[in-house]
Amino acid sequence: MRNTLFLLFAFLLPLAASAKGEWEKASEDDGLTIWSRDIGNDRVREVKVEAIIDLPAERIWHVVRDVDHFSEFMPYVLEAKIIKRVDSQNWYQYQRLDPPLVDMRDYVLKVTTENKPPEATYYLRWQAEHKIGPKPRQDAVRLKLCDGSWTLKALGPKRTRLTYWLYTDPGGSIPGWIARKANTVSLPDLIASVRNRSNDPTWKR
């Protein structure tokens, strides 16, 4: 009996370890590589995009932290603001989006730039926060799942490896297959917006 249980455990252990799935290449175009993987959620997948950008990592870092001006350049953003600042590295922010074909979405994020991984020169991580911030609006769907990060690795004084990771569910009545598709196809526009803003000589932090 003991041997049977041991064999069963040995069989199930690799299955549990692989339940999160392997990253699968979704597309590769215009210098962007987009990946996705299953993590046991029937509605959405994790997605990430990797790109090499010929700009200083510090310049891009200032752009992805410029929350108060997201509505000027980030796709679909109507409103973005820091609602509580813990310190220079940690804060809470509110965002409201107007994506095409569906109702507005909004969410509150807890943002941290601490605990930088070894592969990052700059690192920003966020996750949905439900205990603070504005109450849900009647004309918007409040996102309950919105986790992600920016990882910037300086490859030289004017060259950066950028990785954007996202795990979110747009909520509402959107079918899962549309949600999975939307999370992937929106990534090129997002990276292009950050690249263009970073490359704009008239923009100053």
Backbone as a chain_set.jsonl record, in Angstrom:
{"seq": "MRNTLFLLFAFLLPLAASAKGEWEKASEDDGLTIWSRDIGNDRVREVKVEAIIDLPAERIWHVVRDVDHFSEFMPYVLEAKIIKRVDSQNWYQYQRLDPPLVDMRDYVLKVTTENKPPEATYYLRWQAEHKIGPKPRQDAVRLKLCDGSWTLKALGPKRTRLTYWLYTDPGGSIPGWIARKANTVSLPDLIASVRNRSNDPTWKR", "coords": {"N": [[0.837, -1.204, 0.0], [1.932, 1.212, 0.839], [3.915, 1.544, -1.096], [2.303, 1.848, -3.342], [1.008, 4.279, -2.82], [3.225, 5.923, -2.825], [4.072, 5.75, -5.492], [1.828, 6.856, -6.734], [1.914, 9.456, -5.735], [4.365, 10.264, -6.808], [3.678, 10.298, -9.468], [1.686, 12.258, -9.635], [2.962, 14.573, -8.792], [4.712, 15.762, -10.847], [2.644, 16.498, -12.577], [1.253, 18.441, -11.127], [3.262, 20.336, -10.944], [3.49, 21.099, -13.578], [1.094, 22.271, -14.106], [0.741, 24.938, -14.489], [1.563, 25.382, -17.04], [3.438, 25.822, -20.134], [5.149, 28.618, -21.585], [3.831, 29.814, -24.607], [4.504, 30.813, -27.905], [2.735, 33.433, -29.225], [2.775, 35.363, -31.227], [5.063, 37.023, -33.472], [6.422, 39.92, -34.463], [7.508, 42.915, -36.011], [9.616, 43.4, -34.219], [8.565, 42.639, -31.803], [7.83, 40.073, -29.507], [5.274, 38.013, -28.562], [3.897, 36.195, -25.925], [1.964, 33.556, -24.423], [0.281, 31.714, -21.813], [-1.375, 28.973, -20.192], [-2.81, 28.951, -16.951], [-4.533, 27.535, -15.45], [-6.937, 28.878, -15.404], [-10.073, 29.113, -16.768], [-11.029, 31.228, -18.258], [-9.098, 33.253, -18.94], [-5.645, 33.809, -19.976], [-2.216, 34.021, -18.911], [-0.213, 36.621, -20.255], [2.606, 37.892, -22.053], [4.897, 40.294, -23.359], [7.839, 40.774, -25.195], [10.529, 42.908, -26.021], [13.147, 44.647, -27.746], [14.317, 47.827, -27.279], [15.603, 50.736, -28.643], [16.42, 52.782, -26.729], [17.257, 54.623, -23.725], [17.062, 52.8, -20.653], [16.32, 54.159, -18.335], [14.862, 56.319, -19.311], [12.556, 55.099, -20.414], [11.622, 54.001, -18.076], [10.8, 56.247, -16.586], [8.613, 56.964, -18.133], [6.748, 54.793, -17.86], [6.112, 55.131, -15.25], [4.733, 57.47, -15.141], [2.055, 58.145, -14.149], [0.014, 60.113, -13.836], [-0.208, 61.206, -16.339], [-1.024, 59.266, -18.079], [-3.385, 59.236, -19.583], [-2.793, 60.762, -21.754], [-1.298, 59.271, -23.535], [-1.443, 56.445, -23.205], [-3.158, 53.583, -24.48], [-6.688, 53.776, -24.673], [-7.04, 54.864, -22.125], [-8.875, 56.85, -20.025], [-8.77, 58.115, -17.594], [-6.401, 58.462, -15.033], [-4.736, 58.233, -11.996], [-2.758, 58.779, -9.061], [-3.839, 57.687, -6.005], [-3.104, 57.221, -3.443], [-0.084, 57.602, -1.865], [2.417, 55.667, -0.652], [5.199, 55.669, -0.312], [8.128, 56.734, -2.131], [8.442, 54.52, -3.703], [6.227, 52.918, -3.6], [2.757, 52.805, -4.162], [-0.794, 53.545, -4.608], [-2.997, 53.372, -7.314], [-5.588, 54.671, -9.448], [-7.428, 53.761, -12.334], [-9.276, 54.393, -15.313], [-10.786, 53.064, -18.141], [-11.719, 53.182, -21.609], [-12.402, 50.963, -23.581], [-12.761, 49.673, -26.979], [-16.022, 48.771, -28.225], [-17.097, 47.673, -25.887], [-18.351, 48.175, -22.477], [-17.106, 50.807, -20.299], [-14.182, 50.221, -18.3], [-12.811, 50.013, -14.994], [-10.365, 50.244, -12.338], [-8.51, 49.691, -9.295], [-5.142, 49.78, -8.379], [-2.5, 48.254, -6.578], [0.715, 49.281, -6.393], [4.128, 48.467, -6.64], [7.639, 49.029, -6.539], [9.673, 47.744, -5.396], [11.829, 44.995, -4.325], [13.32, 44.075, -6.596], [13.892, 41.868, -9.286], [16.758, 39.778, -10.267], [17.17, 39.94, -13.051], [16.419, 42.452, -13.814], [16.869, 45.923, -14.446], [15.209, 48.012, -13.881], [12.072, 47.714, -12.236], [8.611, 47.252, -12.054], [5.707, 46.426, -10.384], [2.297, 45.372, -10.21], [-0.959, 44.839, -8.687], [-4.441, 44.038, -8.44], [-6.412, 45.98, -6.223], [-8.801, 45.989, -3.668], [-9.709, 47.233, -1.406], [-9.406, 49.931, -1.035], [-9.854, 53.221, -2.518], [-11.894, 54.771, -5.173], [-15.455, 54.198, -5.189], [-17.101, 51.579, -7.063], [-18.202, 52.516, -10.331], [-21.39, 53.162, -11.844], [-21.455, 53.164, -14.58], [-19.334, 51.676, -15.421], [-17.348, 48.679, -15.536], [-15.937, 47.141, -12.822], [-12.751, 45.888, -12.531], [-11.744, 42.824, -11.185], [-9.59, 41.194, -11.283], [-6.399, 41.974, -12.002], [-3.316, 41.858, -12.633], [0.155, 42.534, -13.065], [3.295, 43.548, -14.658], [6.175, 45.634, -15.351], [9.304, 45.044, -16.683], [12.476, 46.219, -17.035], [15.511, 45.988, -18.611], [18.663, 47.231, -18.805], [20.655, 47.214, -21.633], [22.716, 48.59, -22.502], [23.867, 52.028, -22.831], [21.885, 53.161, -24.438], [19.952, 51.232, -25.024], [17.474, 48.826, -24.428], [16.04, 45.977, -22.91], [12.76, 45.166, -22.828], [10.14, 43.843, -20.928], [6.822, 43.072, -20.659], [4.346, 41.965, -18.569], [1.178, 40.418, -18.055], [-1.756, 39.557, -16.344], [-4.983, 39.357, -16.467], [-8.533, 39.831, -16.192], [-11.067, 41.0, -18.152], [-13.68, 41.049, -17.294], [-17.266, 41.5, -16.809], [-19.685, 40.63, -19.34], [-18.151, 39.519, -21.29], [-17.17, 36.885, -23.372], [-14.937, 34.152, -22.57], [-13.088, 33.389, -24.61], [-12.926, 35.642, -26.187], [-11.917, 37.462, -24.357], [-9.375, 36.358, -23.891], [-8.238, 36.679, -26.423], [-8.345, 39.478, -26.738], [-6.588, 40.374, -24.751], [-4.172, 39.707, -25.849], [-3.985, 40.872, -28.47], [-3.98, 43.564, -27.93], [-1.491, 44.263, -27.013], [0.681, 45.096, -28.845], [-0.08, 47.787, -29.489], [0.079, 48.984, -26.988], [2.831, 48.766, -26.32], [3.903, 50.22, -28.445], [2.9, 52.755, -27.84], [4.237, 53.382, -25.45], [6.869, 53.296, -26.386], [6.816, 55.382, -28.299], [6.222, 57.591, -26.699], [8.455, 57.617, -25.03], [10.352, 58.219, -26.898], [9.797, 60.739, -27.661], [10.969, 63.903, -28.005], [9.915, 66.18, -26.896], [8.689, 65.491, -24.574], [8.875, 65.693, -21.103], [9.808, 64.589, -17.892]], "CA": [[0.0, 0.0, 0.0], [2.815, 2.364, 0.919], [4.551, 1.709, -2.404], [1.287, 2.346, -4.262], [0.834, 5.706, -2.544], [4.428, 6.631, -3.244], [4.046, 5.837, -6.947], [0.78, 7.793, -7.088], [2.425, 10.797, -5.439], [5.416, 10.566, -7.78], [3.022, 10.569, -10.744], [0.914, 13.495, -9.558], [3.817, 15.716, -8.528], [5.038, 16.515, -12.056], [1.44, 17.086, -13.14], [0.988, 19.677, -10.392], [4.292, 21.312, -11.269], [3.309, 21.592, -14.934], [-0.275, 22.747, -14.275], [0.766, 26.319, -14.942], [1.753, 25.386, -18.476], [4.624, 26.435, -20.703], [4.908, 29.784, -22.421], [3.667, 29.521, -26.024], [4.647, 32.016, -28.719], [1.484, 33.789, -29.888], [3.102, 36.093, -32.452], [6.358, 37.691, -33.514], [6.322, 40.865, -35.561], [7.957, 44.285, -35.769], [10.486, 43.444, -33.061], [7.855, 42.226, -30.599], [7.464, 38.666, -29.355], [4.177, 37.898, -27.606], [3.765, 34.848, -25.393], [0.827, 33.33, -23.523], [0.279, 30.377, -21.202], [-2.478, 28.615, -19.307], [-2.469, 28.789, -15.531], [-5.657, 26.905, -14.781], [-8.125, 29.728, -15.454], [-10.78, 28.796, -18.007], [-11.39, 32.425, -19.014], [-7.985, 34.054, -19.444], [-4.299, 33.281, -19.871], [-1.135, 34.981, -18.725], [0.427, 37.056, -21.494], [3.748, 38.787, -21.898], [5.512, 40.748, -24.608], [9.25, 41.098, -25.048], [10.999, 43.752, -27.114], [14.37, 45.421, -27.563], [14.031, 49.203, -27.652], [16.83, 51.53, -28.706], [16.278, 53.963, -25.879], [17.768, 54.345, -22.382], [16.113, 52.177, -19.729], [15.828, 55.175, -17.403], [13.857, 57.123, -20.011], [11.336, 54.292, -20.457], [11.187, 53.87, -16.685], [10.048, 57.443, -16.215], [7.343, 56.952, -18.865], [5.797, 53.829, -17.29], [5.749, 55.62, -13.918], [4.101, 58.782, -15.271], [0.635, 57.78, -14.031], [-0.882, 61.261, -13.985], [-0.321, 61.586, -17.746], [-1.353, 58.087, -18.886], [-4.49, 59.523, -20.511], [-2.256, 61.449, -22.932], [-0.614, 58.393, -24.483], [-1.756, 55.032, -23.05], [-4.388, 53.242, -25.21], [-8.008, 53.659, -24.048], [-7.083, 55.406, -20.766], [-9.593, 58.11, -19.852], [-8.421, 58.729, -16.315], [-5.398, 57.738, -14.253], [-4.2, 59.098, -10.946], [-2.314, 58.162, -7.815], [-4.801, 58.039, -4.968], [-2.433, 57.136, -2.141], [1.345, 57.336, -2.023], [3.021, 55.138, 0.572], [6.51, 56.309, -0.368], [8.523, 56.948, -3.527], [8.493, 53.247, -4.415], [4.971, 52.184, -3.427], [1.586, 53.667, -4.191], [-2.046, 52.995, -5.121], [-3.474, 54.215, -8.407], [-6.899, 54.384, -10.041], [-7.479, 53.958, -13.767], [-10.55, 54.149, -15.995], [-10.526, 52.834, -19.554], [-12.856, 53.129, -22.52], [-12.002, 50.097, -24.697], [-13.776, 49.629, -28.044], [-17.097, 47.767, -28.327], [-17.607, 47.219, -24.583], [-18.49, 49.231, -21.48], [-15.892, 51.257, -19.635], [-13.613, 49.433, -17.218], [-11.954, 50.739, -14.073], [-9.729, 49.397, -11.331], [-7.521, 50.26, -8.38], [-3.966, 48.929, -8.355], [-1.416, 48.433, -5.617], [1.929, 49.281, -7.205], [5.385, 48.453, -5.902], [8.854, 48.96, -7.342], [10.686, 47.123, -4.557], [12.096, 43.575, -4.572], [13.678, 43.968, -8.008], [14.529, 40.59, -9.614], [18.12, 39.945, -10.795], [17.199, 40.234, -14.483], [15.844, 43.772, -14.056], [17.476, 47.176, -14.018], [14.053, 48.668, -13.261], [10.981, 46.752, -12.14], [7.369, 47.791, -11.489], [4.737, 45.335, -10.255], [1.002, 45.808, -9.677], [-2.048, 43.878, -8.541], [-5.707, 44.696, -8.12], [-6.673, 46.286, -4.818], [-10.252, 46.119, -3.523], [-10.065, 47.781, -0.104], [-9.354, 51.389, -1.028], [-10.12, 53.823, -3.817], [-13.272, 55.167, -5.478], [-16.441, 53.137, -5.288], [-17.384, 51.213, -8.463], [-19.11, 53.381, -11.059], [-22.502, 52.471, -12.492], [-21.23, 53.096, -16.022], [-18.078, 50.977, -15.686], [-17.151, 47.366, -14.915], [-14.754, 47.15, -11.962], [-11.947, 44.687, -12.691], [-11.373, 42.136, -9.95], [-8.292, 40.561, -11.516], [-5.533, 42.789, -12.862], [-1.948, 41.749, -12.149], [1.096, 42.714, -14.155], [4.592, 44.145, -14.324], [7.141, 46.101, -16.337], [10.691, 44.725, -16.365], [13.372, 46.897, -17.962], [16.912, 45.602, -18.429], [19.557, 48.048, -19.623], [21.638, 46.46, -22.41], [23.71, 49.586, -22.872], [23.375, 53.366, -22.496], [20.719, 53.52, -25.243], [19.335, 49.997, -25.491], [16.74, 48.252, -23.297], [15.139, 44.835, -23.084], [11.504, 45.433, -22.138], [9.195, 42.731, -20.781], [5.54, 43.461, -20.042], [3.59, 40.767, -18.195], [-0.185, 40.769, -17.653], [-2.742, 38.512, -16.058], [-6.17, 40.136, -16.132], [-9.826, 39.422, -16.738], [-11.832, 42.233, -18.376], [-14.947, 40.964, -16.579], [-18.506, 41.726, -17.546], [-20.263, 39.493, -20.058], [-17.273, 39.142, -22.395], [-16.806, 35.468, -23.354], [-13.539, 33.9, -22.267], [-12.21, 33.34, -25.788], [-12.703, 37.027, -26.612], [-11.031, 38.062, -23.358], [-8.016, 35.878, -24.152], [-7.77, 37.297, -27.661], [-8.172, 40.915, -26.518], [-5.393, 40.587, -23.941], [-2.992, 39.517, -26.703], [-3.918, 41.791, -29.612], [-3.802, 44.947, -27.475], [-0.122, 44.493, -26.556], [1.501, 45.935, -29.725], [-0.438, 49.201, -29.349], [0.594, 49.45, -25.698], [4.282, 48.943, -26.406], [4.142, 51.334, -29.371], [2.61, 54.004, -27.132], [5.346, 53.627, -24.519], [8.048, 53.592, -27.2], [6.673, 56.714, -28.897], [6.327, 58.594, -25.627], [9.85, 57.653, -24.596], [11.152, 58.752, -27.991], [9.315, 62.1, -27.942], [11.907, 64.849, -27.378], [9.193, 67.251, -26.207], [8.183, 65.017, -23.287], [9.774, 65.798, -19.969], [9.25, 64.022, -16.664]], "C": [[0.875, 1.258, 0.0], [3.487, 2.634, -0.423], [3.578, 2.282, -3.43], [1.071, 3.841, -4.08], [2.037, 6.508, -3.002], [4.438, 6.81, -4.757], [2.993, 6.834, -7.416], [1.243, 9.227, -6.869], [3.475, 11.209, -6.463], [4.834, 10.888, -9.149], [2.324, 11.92, -10.75], [1.799, 14.72, -9.397], [4.223, 16.45, -9.795], [3.829, 17.125, -12.722], [1.119, 18.396, -12.452], [1.988, 20.753, -10.772], [4.087, 21.912, -12.65], [1.928, 22.18, -15.173], [-0.31, 24.17, -14.8], [1.026, 26.425, -16.433], [3.032, 26.074, -18.9], [4.235, 27.668, -21.509], [4.857, 29.358, -23.889], [3.743, 30.833, -26.81], [3.344, 32.269, -29.477], [1.737, 34.525, -31.194], [4.492, 36.696, -32.327], [6.373, 38.604, -34.727], [6.833, 42.225, -35.112], [8.784, 44.396, -34.484], [9.842, 43.048, -31.756], [7.603, 40.72, -30.628], [6.434, 38.571, -28.24], [4.006, 36.431, -27.225], [2.485, 34.76, -24.56], [0.95, 31.933, -22.922], [-0.934, 30.206, -20.308], [-1.976, 28.514, -17.88], [-3.663, 28.242, -14.75], [-6.913, 27.741, -14.711], [-8.813, 29.502, -16.799], [-11.041, 30.028, -18.869], [-10.197, 33.125, -19.655], [-6.658, 33.33, -19.241], [-3.353, 34.405, -19.447], [-0.592, 35.371, -20.097], [1.645, 37.899, -21.151], [4.275, 39.14, -23.274], [6.947, 41.141, -24.303], [9.699, 41.904, -26.262], [12.327, 44.383, -26.738], [14.104, 46.82, -28.111], [15.318, 50.014, -27.58], [16.646, 52.872, -28.024], [16.828, 53.622, -24.5], [16.685, 53.762, -21.474], [15.515, 53.209, -18.769], [14.73, 56.021, -18.032], [12.523, 56.372, -20.054], [10.751, 54.142, -19.059], [10.362, 55.072, -16.241], [8.685, 57.463, -16.913], [6.339, 56.011, -18.206], [5.404, 54.184, -15.862], [4.936, 56.911, -13.961], [2.57, 58.656, -15.25], [-0.29, 58.946, -14.35], [-1.07, 61.69, -15.435], [-0.622, 60.389, -18.654], [-2.429, 58.394, -19.931], [-4.008, 60.221, -21.776], [-1.678, 60.485, -23.964], [-0.939, 56.906, -24.349], [-3.082, 54.705, -23.748], [-5.6, 53.119, -24.282], [-8.115, 54.293, -22.662], [-7.775, 56.766, -20.767], [-9.12, 58.868, -18.62], [-7.413, 57.846, -15.61], [-4.813, 58.688, -13.219], [-3.733, 58.258, -9.762], [-3.236, 58.631, -6.7], [-4.217, 57.938, -3.559], [-0.969, 56.781, -2.384], [1.904, 56.883, -0.678], [4.41, 55.734, 0.751], [6.883, 56.418, -1.845], [8.505, 55.674, -4.359], [7.18, 52.47, -4.385], [3.8, 53.149, -3.395], [0.363, 52.89, -4.672], [-2.537, 53.943, -6.222], [-4.821, 53.727, -8.926], [-6.821, 54.654, -11.529], [-8.871, 53.623, -14.302], [-10.29, 54.107, -17.492], [-11.827, 52.827, -20.34], [-12.461, 52.284, -23.74], [-13.101, 50.032, -25.748], [-14.783, 48.504, -27.839], [-17.657, 47.269, -27.0], [-17.734, 48.415, -23.645], [-17.127, 49.639, -20.919], [-15.473, 50.265, -18.552], [-12.845, 50.353, -16.282], [-11.401, 49.788, -13.026], [-8.796, 50.226, -10.471], [-6.371, 49.265, -8.292], [-3.061, 49.277, -7.179], [-0.115, 48.25, -6.378], [3.151, 49.287, -6.293], [6.547, 48.378, -6.868], [10.002, 48.388, -6.516], [10.897, 45.668, -4.988], [12.391, 43.314, -6.049], [14.356, 42.625, -8.28], [15.894, 40.805, -10.261], [18.164, 40.359, -12.259], [16.705, 41.631, -14.81], [16.789, 44.88, -13.625], [16.428, 48.034, -13.315], [12.884, 47.686, -13.294], [9.789, 47.399, -11.448], [6.315, 46.694, -11.531], [3.431, 45.875, -9.707], [0.047, 44.636, -9.54], [-3.299, 44.621, -8.105], [-5.878, 44.847, -6.616], [-8.16, 46.586, -4.661], [-10.676, 46.834, -2.23], [-10.038, 49.298, -0.053], [-9.724, 51.905, -2.416], [-11.576, 54.174, -4.027], [-14.202, 53.962, -5.522], [-16.683, 52.804, -6.766], [-18.421, 52.145, -9.078], [-20.212, 52.545, -11.7], [-22.271, 52.294, -13.987], [-19.932, 52.371, -16.388], [-18.062, 49.627, -14.965], [-15.856, 47.416, -14.113], [-14.003, 45.814, -12.118], [-11.551, 44.117, -11.337], [-10.007, 41.472, -10.053], [-7.492, 41.422, -12.484], [-4.135, 42.802, -12.24], [-0.995, 41.94, -13.321], [2.397, 43.335, -13.691], [5.277, 44.678, -15.572], [8.518, 45.695, -15.834], [11.568, 45.342, -17.445], [14.806, 46.515, -17.622], [17.772, 46.423, -19.37], [20.586, 47.149, -20.301], [22.79, 47.343, -22.863], [23.139, 50.953, -22.544], [22.114, 53.76, -23.264], [20.036, 52.276, -25.821], [18.74, 49.264, -24.292], [15.963, 47.016, -23.731], [13.908, 45.078, -22.212], [10.656, 44.165, -22.099], [7.969, 43.236, -20.04], [4.749, 42.19, -19.811], [2.206, 41.172, -17.677], [-1.011, 39.519, -17.427], [-4.0, 39.228, -15.572], [-7.403, 39.53, -16.774], [-10.66, 40.683, -16.913], [-13.216, 42.211, -17.757], [-16.154, 41.218, -17.462], [-18.978, 40.456, -18.238], [-19.402, 39.047, -21.238], [-16.944, 37.657, -22.306], [-15.304, 35.286, -23.149], [-12.637, 33.947, -23.484], [-11.938, 34.741, -26.337], [-11.754, 37.731, -25.644], [-9.589, 37.635, -23.598], [-7.426, 36.538, -25.383], [-7.465, 38.779, -27.45], [-6.902, 41.2, -25.738], [-4.123, 40.479, -24.773], [-2.881, 40.593, -27.771], [-3.698, 43.234, -29.181], [-2.346, 45.274, -27.132], [0.727, 45.332, -27.522], [1.202, 47.426, -29.608], [0.116, 49.78, -28.045], [2.087, 49.721, -25.776], [4.629, 50.09, -27.338], [3.917, 52.673, -28.68], [3.731, 54.366, -26.171], [6.614, 54.002, -25.284], [7.985, 55.021, -27.763], [6.807, 57.819, -27.859], [7.777, 58.744, -25.18], [10.741, 58.322, -25.63], [10.785, 60.184, -28.351], [10.232, 63.115, -27.256], [11.196, 65.978, -26.626], [8.66, 66.817, -24.847], [9.254, 65.127, -22.223], [9.073, 65.277, -18.731], [8.891, 65.13, -15.689]], "O": [[0.613, 2.223, -0.718], [3.618, 3.783, -0.846], [3.958, 3.091, -4.277], [0.964, 4.584, -5.055], [1.901, 7.624, -3.503], [4.771, 7.885, -5.257], [3.218, 7.572, -8.375], [1.002, 10.103, -7.7], [3.487, 12.347, -6.932], [5.419, 11.66, -9.909], [2.363, 12.642, -11.746], [1.418, 15.808, -9.829], [4.094, 17.674, -9.837], [3.947, 18.163, -13.372], [0.75, 19.367, -13.113], [1.637, 21.924, -10.908], [4.444, 23.064, -12.896], [1.602, 22.552, -16.3], [-1.261, 24.571, -15.471], [0.737, 27.459, -17.035], [3.638, 26.816, -18.128], [3.13, 27.749, -22.046], [5.731, 28.63, -24.359], [3.129, 31.831, -26.434], [2.902, 31.436, -30.267], [1.003, 34.339, -32.165], [5.024, 36.856, -31.229], [6.342, 38.144, -35.868], [6.617, 42.635, -33.972], [8.663, 45.375, -33.749], [10.482, 43.106, -30.705], [7.209, 40.167, -31.655], [6.685, 38.995, -27.112], [3.974, 35.548, -28.082], [1.99, 35.768, -24.056], [1.645, 31.075, -23.466], [-1.451, 31.169, -19.742], [-0.863, 28.052, -17.629], [-3.785, 28.459, -13.545], [-7.867, 27.363, -14.031], [-8.198, 29.682, -17.85], [-11.252, 29.904, -20.076], [-10.282, 33.549, -20.807], [-6.551, 32.385, -18.46], [-3.66, 35.587, -19.607], [-0.522, 34.535, -20.998], [1.704, 38.534, -20.099], [4.12, 38.38, -24.231], [7.231, 41.763, -23.279], [9.299, 41.618, -27.391], [12.603, 44.623, -25.562], [13.713, 46.977, -29.267], [16.031, 49.979, -26.578], [16.707, 53.933, -28.644], [16.867, 52.448, -24.132], [15.53, 54.184, -21.525], [14.333, 53.133, -18.434], [13.773, 56.399, -17.357], [11.477, 56.952, -19.762], [9.533, 54.155, -18.882], [9.332, 54.911, -15.586], [7.705, 57.933, -16.335], [5.185, 56.393, -18.01], [4.465, 53.603, -15.317], [4.495, 57.395, -12.919], [1.89, 59.016, -16.211], [-1.277, 58.774, -15.064], [-1.987, 62.454, -15.739], [-0.487, 60.493, -19.873], [-2.383, 57.866, -21.042], [-4.735, 60.271, -22.768], [-1.573, 60.831, -25.141], [-0.727, 56.16, -25.305], [-4.038, 55.47, -23.624], [-5.546, 52.452, -23.249], [-9.194, 54.263, -22.07], [-7.325, 57.708, -21.42], [-9.077, 60.098, -18.607], [-7.553, 56.623, -15.592], [-4.441, 59.816, -13.541], [-4.252, 57.171, -9.504], [-3.394, 59.832, -6.479], [-4.763, 58.495, -2.607], [-0.661, 55.78, -3.032], [1.868, 57.622, 0.305], [4.753, 56.237, 1.821], [6.035, 56.215, -2.714], [8.548, 55.736, -5.588], [7.045, 51.462, -5.08], [3.832, 54.168, -2.706], [0.466, 51.736, -5.088], [-2.492, 55.164, -6.069], [-5.148, 52.542, -8.854], [-6.229, 55.645, -11.956], [-9.544, 52.712, -13.821], [-9.653, 55.003, -18.046], [-12.892, 52.509, -19.81], [-12.212, 52.831, -24.814], [-14.26, 50.308, -25.441], [-14.443, 47.429, -27.345], [-18.619, 46.502, -27.001], [-17.292, 49.519, -23.962], [-16.139, 48.916, -21.049], [-16.303, 49.566, -17.97], [-12.289, 51.361, -16.719], [-11.899, 48.677, -12.848], [-8.354, 51.307, -10.858], [-6.588, 48.062, -8.15], [-2.885, 50.446, -6.835], [0.132, 47.186, -6.945], [3.2, 50.017, -5.303], [6.448, 47.729, -7.909], [11.168, 48.526, -6.887], [10.23, 45.176, -5.897], [11.785, 42.441, -6.669], [15.303, 42.269, -7.579], [16.171, 41.898, -10.755], [19.091, 41.054, -12.675], [16.581, 41.969, -15.988], [17.43, 44.794, -12.577], [16.701, 48.687, -12.308], [12.723, 46.925, -14.248], [9.93, 48.017, -10.393], [6.061, 46.105, -12.582], [3.439, 46.743, -8.834], [0.209, 43.594, -10.175], [-3.231, 45.684, -7.488], [-5.531, 43.954, -5.842], [-8.72, 47.357, -5.441], [-11.869, 47.018, -1.989], [-10.587, 49.895, 0.874], [-9.885, 51.132, -3.36], [-12.41, 53.909, -3.161], [-13.786, 52.851, -5.849], [-16.489, 53.66, -7.628], [-19.396, 52.518, -8.427], [-20.007, 51.384, -12.052], [-22.825, 51.38, -14.597], [-19.481, 52.441, -17.531], [-18.686, 49.463, -13.917], [-14.794, 47.702, -14.666], [-14.562, 44.747, -11.865], [-11.083, 44.839, -10.457], [-9.349, 41.219, -9.044], [-7.868, 41.578, -13.646], [-3.821, 43.663, -11.418], [-1.306, 41.548, -14.446], [2.589, 43.612, -12.507], [5.005, 44.241, -16.691], [8.866, 45.971, -14.686], [11.424, 45.028, -18.627], [15.258, 46.694, -16.491], [17.632, 46.329, -20.589], [21.305, 46.409, -19.63], [23.72, 46.884, -23.527], [22.026, 51.038, -22.025], [21.35, 54.604, -22.796], [19.597, 52.279, -26.972], [19.401, 49.095, -23.268], [15.316, 47.006, -24.778], [14.019, 45.181, -20.99], [10.478, 43.497, -23.118], [8.069, 43.761, -18.932], [4.507, 41.423, -20.743], [2.078, 42.153, -16.945], [-0.971, 38.566, -18.205], [-4.079, 39.651, -14.419], [-7.318, 38.812, -17.77], [-10.939, 41.375, -15.934], [-13.873, 43.25, -17.696], [-16.077, 41.16, -18.689], [-18.706, 39.347, -17.779], [-19.862, 38.287, -22.09], [-16.479, 37.202, -21.261], [-14.505, 36.151, -23.508], [-11.533, 34.486, -23.412], [-10.866, 35.005, -26.882], [-10.891, 38.503, -26.062], [-8.678, 38.459, -23.518], [-6.254, 36.914, -25.393], [-6.446, 39.279, -27.927], [-6.204, 42.171, -26.032], [-3.109, 41.092, -24.441], [-1.809, 41.167, -27.964], [-3.268, 44.054, -29.993], [-2.002, 46.446, -26.976], [1.444, 46.218, -27.058], [2.122, 48.244, -29.625], [0.567, 50.925, -28.008], [2.557, 50.776, -25.35], [5.55, 50.857, -27.057], [4.665, 53.622, -28.911], [4.13, 55.527, -26.088], [7.343, 54.91, -24.885], [8.963, 55.767, -27.71], [7.427, 58.853, -28.111], [8.264, 59.857, -24.978], [11.762, 58.919, -25.288], [11.391, 60.778, -29.243], [10.261, 63.172, -26.027], [11.814, 66.658, -25.807], [8.229, 67.651, -24.051], [10.394, 64.708, -22.421], [7.876, 65.501, -18.546], [8.406, 64.853, -14.592]]}, "num_chains": 1, "name": "protein.A"}
